């Protein structure tokens, strides 16, 4: 009979190898290219133009160049007053 610790170790190795294989597959298919663009997919176009009070002046200027003039947020969105 095989001790349970060996079964647990083999199962852990197989799961680890499966995770590595999934990562390598995703990498080879280009899933990690343009990470910044993929991170912005969740935003509505208007969200990218909202003024965020916690950003530095340089960050606001960069977003202004990329997305146009920044607009004040409505109450409840991106730090807009309630």
TIVO-2410 file (N, C-alpha, C; in nm, 3 decimals):
# residues 82
REC num residu      c1      c2      c3 atome chaine
REC   1      X   0.084  -0.119   0.000     N      A
REC   1      X   0.000   0.000   0.000    CA      A
REC   1      X   0.088   0.125   0.000     C      A
REC   2      X   0.049   0.223  -0.077     N      A
REC   2      X   0.126   0.347  -0.089    CA      A
REC   2      X   0.087   0.440   0.025     C      A
REC   3      X   0.187   0.497   0.092     N      A
REC   3      X   0.154   0.592   0.199    CA      A
REC   3      X   0.082   0.714   0.143     C      A
REC   4      X  -0.007   0.770   0.224     N      A
REC   4      X  -0.088   0.884   0.178    CA      A
REC   4      X  -0.002   1.006   0.144     C      A
REC   5      X   0.111   1.023   0.211     N      A
REC   5      X   0.195   1.140   0.183    CA      A
REC   5      X   0.249   1.137   0.039     C      A
REC   6      X   0.276   1.020  -0.014     N      A
REC   6      X   0.325   1.010  -0.151    CA      A
REC   6      X   0.212   1.046  -0.248     C      A
REC   7      X   0.091   1.003  -0.219     N      A
REC   7      X  -0.023   1.035  -0.304    CA      A
REC   7      X  -0.045   1.187  -0.305     C      A
REC   8      X  -0.035   1.249  -0.189     N      A
REC   8      X  -0.053   1.393  -0.179    CA      A
REC   8      X   0.059   1.464  -0.256     C      A
REC   9      X   0.182   1.417  -0.243     N      A
REC   9      X   0.295   1.479  -0.314    CA      A
REC   9      X   0.279   1.466  -0.465     C      A
REC  10      X   0.239   1.350  -0.511     N      A
REC  10      X   0.221   1.328  -0.655    CA      A
REC  10      X   0.106   1.415  -0.708     C      A
REC  11      X  -0.002   1.422  -0.633     N      A
REC  11      X  -0.116   1.506  -0.673    CA      A
REC  11      X  -0.074   1.652  -0.679     C      A
REC  12      X   0.001   1.697  -0.582     N      A
REC  12      X   0.050   1.835  -0.582    CA      A
REC  12      X   0.140   1.863  -0.701     C      A
REC  13      X   0.228   1.770  -0.734     N      A
REC  13      X   0.315   1.786  -0.850    CA      A
REC  13      X   0.234   1.791  -0.980     C      A
REC  14      X   0.135   1.704  -0.992     N      A
REC  14      X   0.053   1.704  -1.113    CA      A
REC  14      X  -0.026   1.834  -1.128     C      A
REC  15      X  -0.081   1.883  -1.019     N      A
REC  15      X  -0.153   2.011  -1.024    CA      A
REC  15      X  -0.059   2.126  -1.056     C      A
REC  16      X   0.060   2.124  -0.999     N      A
REC  16      X   0.159   2.226  -1.029    CA      A
REC  16      X   0.201   2.224  -1.175     C      A
REC  17      X   0.224   2.104  -1.229     N      A
REC  17      X   0.260   2.092  -1.371    CA      A
REC  17      X   0.146   2.138  -1.461     C      A
REC  18      X   0.023   2.109  -1.422     N      A
REC  18      X  -0.092   2.155  -1.500    CA      A
REC  18      X  -0.099   2.307  -1.500     C      A
REC  19      X  -0.072   2.369  -1.387     N      A
REC  19      X  -0.073   2.515  -1.379    CA      A
REC  19      X   0.037   2.576  -1.465     C      A
REC  20      X   0.156   2.518  -1.460     N      A
REC  20      X   0.267   2.567  -1.543    CA      A
REC  20      X   0.235   2.549  -1.690     C      A
REC  21      X   0.177   2.435  -1.727     N      A
REC  21      X   0.140   2.410  -1.866    CA      A
REC  21      X   0.036   2.513  -1.914     C      A
REC  22      X  -0.060   2.545  -1.829     N      A
REC  22      X  -0.162   2.645  -1.866    CA      A
REC  22      X  -0.097   2.782  -1.883     C      A
REC  23      X  -0.003   2.817  -1.797     N      A
REC  23      X   0.067   2.945  -1.808    CA      A
REC  23      X   0.148   2.952  -1.937     C      A
REC  24      X   0.222   2.846  -1.969     N      A
REC  24      X   0.303   2.843  -2.091    CA      A
REC  24      X   0.213   2.850  -2.213     C      A
REC  25      X   0.102   2.781  -2.212     N      A
REC  25      X   0.008   2.784  -2.324    CA      A
REC  25      X  -0.046   2.926  -2.344     C      A
REC  26      X  -0.086   2.991  -2.233     N      A
REC  26      X  -0.139   3.127  -2.242    CA      A
REC  26      X  -0.031   3.223  -2.292     C      A
REC  27      X   0.092   3.205  -2.246     N      A
REC  27      X   0.203   3.291  -2.288    CA      A
REC  27      X   0.227   3.275  -2.438     C      A
REC  28      X   0.226   3.151  -2.486     N      A
REC  28      X   0.253   3.126  -2.628    CA      A
REC  28      X   0.141   3.179  -2.717     C      A
REC  29      X   0.020   3.191  -2.665     N      A
REC  29      X  -0.093   3.244  -2.743    CA      A
REC  29      X  -0.103   3.395  -2.734     C      A
REC  30      X  -0.010   3.460  -2.661     N      A
REC  30      X  -0.006   3.606  -2.656    CA      A
REC  30      X  -0.099   3.669  -2.554     C      A
REC  31      X  -0.138   3.595  -2.452     N      A
REC  31      X  -0.231   3.648  -2.352    CA      A
REC  31      X  -0.168   3.756  -2.264     C      A
REC  32      X  -0.036   3.766  -2.261     N      A
REC  32      X   0.030   3.862  -2.174    CA      A
REC  32      X   0.093   3.977  -2.251     C      A
REC  33      X   0.056   3.994  -2.377     N      A
REC  33      X   0.102   4.109  -2.454    CA      A
REC  33      X   0.002   4.223  -2.432     C      A
REC  34      X   0.051   4.343  -2.431     N      A
REC  34      X  -0.033   4.463  -2.413    CA      A
REC  34      X  -0.118   4.455  -2.287     C      A
REC  35      X  -0.054   4.430  -2.176     N      A
REC  35      X  -0.124   4.418  -2.048    CA      A
REC  35      X  -0.198   4.547  -2.014     C      A
REC  36      X  -0.137   4.663  -2.043     N      A
REC  36      X  -0.203   4.790  -2.011    CA      A
REC  36      X  -0.334   4.805  -2.088     C      A
REC  37      X  -0.333   4.769  -2.215     N      A
REC  37      X  -0.456   4.779  -2.295    CA      A
REC  37      X  -0.563   4.683  -2.242     C      A
REC  38      X  -0.522   4.564  -2.203     N      A
REC  38      X  -0.617   4.466  -2.151    CA      A
REC  38      X  -0.675   4.511  -2.018     C      A
REC  39      X  -0.597   4.583  -1.939     N      A
REC  39      X  -0.645   4.631  -1.810    CA      A
REC  39      X  -0.752   4.739  -1.826     C      A
REC  40      X  -0.748   4.813  -1.936     N      A
REC  40      X  -0.843   4.922  -1.958    CA      A
REC  40      X  -0.973   4.876  -2.024     C      A
REC  41      X  -0.981   4.751  -2.061     N      A
REC  41      X  -1.100   4.700  -2.130    CA      A
REC  41      X  -1.224   4.713  -2.041     C      A
REC  42      X  -1.207   4.706  -1.910     N      A
REC  42      X  -1.323   4.710  -1.820    CA      A
REC  42      X  -1.383   4.849  -1.807     C      A
REC  43      X  -1.311   4.953  -1.851     N      A
REC  43      X  -1.361   5.089  -1.836    CA      A
REC  43      X  -1.450   5.129  -1.952     C      A
REC  44      X  -1.551   5.209  -1.922     N      A
REC  44      X  -1.630   5.275  -2.025    CA      A
REC  44      X  -1.543   5.391  -2.078     C      A
REC  45      X  -1.565   5.434  -2.201     N      A
REC  45      X  -1.484   5.546  -2.253    CA      A
REC  45      X  -1.492   5.671  -2.166     C      A
REC  46      X  -1.608   5.697  -2.108     N      A
REC  46      X  -1.624   5.815  -2.021    CA      A
REC  46      X  -1.540   5.802  -1.895     C      A
REC  47      X  -1.525   5.680  -1.842     N      A
REC  47      X  -1.447   5.659  -1.720    CA      A
REC  47      X  -1.302   5.703  -1.736     C      A
REC  48      X  -1.249   5.690  -1.855     N      A
REC  48      X  -1.110   5.726  -1.878    CA      A
REC  48      X  -1.088   5.877  -1.878     C      A
REC  49      X  -1.196   5.954  -1.890     N      A
REC  49      X  -1.186   6.100  -1.894    CA      A
REC  49      X  -1.222   6.166  -1.760     C      A
REC  50      X  -1.264   6.089  -1.662     N      A
REC  50      X  -1.305   6.147  -1.534    CA      A
REC  50      X  -1.185   6.199  -1.456     C      A
REC  51      X  -1.200   6.314  -1.394     N      A
REC  51      X  -1.097   6.372  -1.310    CA      A
REC  51      X  -1.087   6.291  -1.181     C      A
REC  52      X  -0.968   6.246  -1.151     N      A
REC  52      X  -0.944   6.166  -1.030    CA      A
REC  52      X  -0.858   6.248  -0.935     C      A
REC  53      X  -0.913   6.289  -0.822     N      A
REC  53      X  -0.841   6.381  -0.734    CA      A
REC  53      X  -0.713   6.324  -0.675     C      A
REC  54      X  -0.696   6.195  -0.671     N      A
REC  54      X  -0.577   6.135  -0.611    CA      A
REC  54      X  -0.461   6.126  -0.709     C      A
REC  55      X  -0.483   6.154  -0.835     N      A
REC  55      X  -0.375   6.147  -0.933    CA      A
REC  55      X  -0.285   6.271  -0.924     C      A
REC  56      X  -0.160   6.250  -0.961     N      A
REC  56      X  -0.068   6.363  -0.967    CA      A
REC  56      X  -0.098   6.445  -1.093     C      A
REC  57      X  -0.040   6.563  -1.100     N      A
REC  57      X  -0.059   6.648  -1.216    CA      A
REC  57      X  -0.006   6.580  -1.343     C      A
REC  58      X   0.106   6.509  -1.330     N      A
REC  58      X   0.165   6.441  -1.446    CA      A
REC  58      X   0.074   6.329  -1.496     C      A
REC  59      X   0.014   6.255  -1.404     N      A
REC  59      X  -0.078   6.148  -1.443    CA      A
REC  59      X  -0.201   6.205  -1.513     C      A
REC  60      X  -0.253   6.316  -1.460     N      A
REC  60      X  -0.369   6.379  -1.522    CA      A
REC  60      X  -0.334   6.431  -1.661     C      A
REC  61      X  -0.215   6.488  -1.677     N      A
REC  61      X  -0.173   6.538  -1.808    CA      A
REC  61      X  -0.159   6.424  -1.908     C      A
REC  62      X  -0.107   6.312  -1.864     N      A
REC  62      X  -0.092   6.196  -1.953    CA      A
REC  62      X  -0.230   6.146  -2.000     C      A
REC  63      X  -0.325   6.136  -1.908     N      A
REC  63      X  -0.459   6.092  -1.946    CA      A
REC  63      X  -0.528   6.195  -2.035     C      A
REC  64      X  -0.501   6.323  -2.012     N      A
REC  64      X  -0.559   6.429  -2.095    CA      A
REC  64      X  -0.509   6.416  -2.239     C      A
REC  65      X  -0.381   6.384  -2.256     N      A
REC  65      X  -0.325   6.365  -2.390    CA      A
REC  65      X  -0.385   6.243  -2.459     C      A
REC  66      X  -0.404   6.136  -2.381     N      A
REC  66      X  -0.453   6.010  -2.440    CA      A
REC  66      X  -0.602   6.012  -2.471     C      A
REC  67      X  -0.682   6.071  -2.380     N      A
REC  67      X  -0.828   6.054  -2.390    CA      A
REC  67      X  -0.906   6.184  -2.407     C      A
REC  68      X  -0.840   6.298  -2.405     N      A
REC  68      X  -0.911   6.424  -2.420    CA      A
REC  68      X  -0.927   6.496  -2.286     C      A
REC  69      X  -0.996   6.607  -2.291     N      A
REC  69      X  -1.013   6.690  -2.171    CA      A
REC  69      X  -1.083   6.612  -2.060     C      A
REC  70      X  -1.032   6.627  -1.938     N      A
REC  70      X  -1.088   6.556  -1.824    CA      A
REC  70      X  -1.217   6.625  -1.778     C      A
REC  71      X  -1.311   6.547  -1.728     N      A
REC  71      X  -1.440   6.601  -1.683    CA      A
REC  71      X  -1.461   6.567  -1.536     C      A
REC  72      X  -1.540   6.649  -1.470     N      A
REC  72      X  -1.571   6.627  -1.328    CA      A
REC  72      X  -1.660   6.504  -1.313     C      A
REC  73      X  -1.633   6.421  -1.213     N      A
REC  73      X  -1.717   6.303  -1.192    CA      A
REC  73      X  -1.851   6.342  -1.129     C      A
REC  74      X  -1.953   6.265  -1.162     N      A
REC  74      X  -2.084   6.282  -1.100    CA      A
REC  74      X  -2.078   6.226  -0.958     C      A
REC  75      X  -2.171   6.263  -0.872     N      A
REC  75      X  -2.171   6.208  -0.737    CA      A
REC  75      X  -2.171   6.055  -0.738     C      A
REC  76      X  -2.077   5.997  -0.665     N      A
REC  76      X  -2.071   5.852  -0.651    CA      A
REC  76      X  -1.979   5.781  -0.749     C      A
REC  77      X  -1.920   5.852  -0.844     N      A
REC  77      X  -1.829   5.784  -0.936    CA      A
REC  77      X  -1.689   5.842  -0.927     C      A
REC  78      X  -1.591   5.759  -0.910     N      A
REC  78      X  -1.450   5.796  -0.905    CA      A
REC  78      X  -1.422   5.913  -0.811     C      A
REC  79      X  -1.479   5.908  -0.695     N      A
REC  79      X  -1.448   6.010  -0.596    CA      A
REC  79      X  -1.532   6.136  -0.605     C      A
REC  80      X  -1.636   6.134  -0.687     N      A
REC  80      X  -1.726   6.250  -0.697    CA      A
REC  80      X  -1.803   6.267  -0.566     C      A
REC  81      X  -1.824   6.391  -0.524     N      A
REC  81      X  -1.893   6.417  -0.398    CA      A
REC  81      X  -2.037   6.368  -0.399     C      A
REC  82      X  -2.081   6.322  -0.285     N      A
REC  82      X  -2.219   6.271  -0.271    CA      A
REC  82      X  -2.315   6.385  -0.249     C      A
***
